[in-house]
Amino acid sequence: MNQYLLVLVLALLVNVNVTAADDPMVSLFRFQSQMANNGNADAMMKLGEMYEQGVGTKRDLNKALEAYRQAQAKGKKEAAAAIRRVEKAKKYGSSTAAKQRAAREKAAREKAARERAAREKAAREKAARDKAAREKVAREKAAREKAAREKAARDKAARNKAAREKAAREKAAREKAARDKAARDKAAREKAAREKAARDKAAREKAAREKAASEEAARKKAEEKKTKEGFTSDPCSTPAARFMASCRGKK
């Protein structure tokens, strides 16, 4: 029975000609007929069962026998028992066949409904997972973009800070260079002033020495002249007269 229902679900998924309005049993019957026509022995057995039980088609024991015999010819061993069962049903009839068929159809419909509900639930769950995944991706993207913006802002702030610090260092360097230059210029001026003062002093001292030497030379010359004049006029008027005996009495 489980294998029968599995084939039913497979038929519903594979047969592209099935519409929403089709009875799933009819769709299964069509599918099994197509498979049996293609030489599938399992489909021949299922087709025989559907004819035998009137599932998806009108009950026809003759066609059921034909399908079972085709399956038997394909090597299906269980076909022999099915053939005997159908021949017995043809001979004696079966009062419970309709009830069994109704029960099987009901079970199949209920299973189909459960499977449809399961598929719908799975689809809803998948949609919820997909939505959650999309929202997660969107959140992660937003987080990455925010992080990128914050990093860009930090990088910009760091560059601005570095630029300000560089400008401050360059300004300080310029100011220090200006101060150093002013100090050097001042030192040069002071040195030049000292050197000039020293040169001026040296010049004055030299001029004073030269003047003193000139005056000393003039004085000596005057003394020499006076000495000469004293020897020629009055030797006793010279400084050396005190050493002269002839000049001592003149005092």
Secondary structure as UniProt FT lines:
FT   HELIX           2..14
FT   TURN            16..17
FT   TURN            20..21
FT   HELIX           24..37
FT   TURN            38..39
FT   HELIX           41..53
FT   HELIX           61..73
FT   TURN            74..75
FT   TURN            77..78
FT   HELIX           79..92
FT   TURN            95..96
FT   HELIX           97..233
FT   HELIX           235..237
FT   HELIX           239..243
FT   HELIX           245..250
//
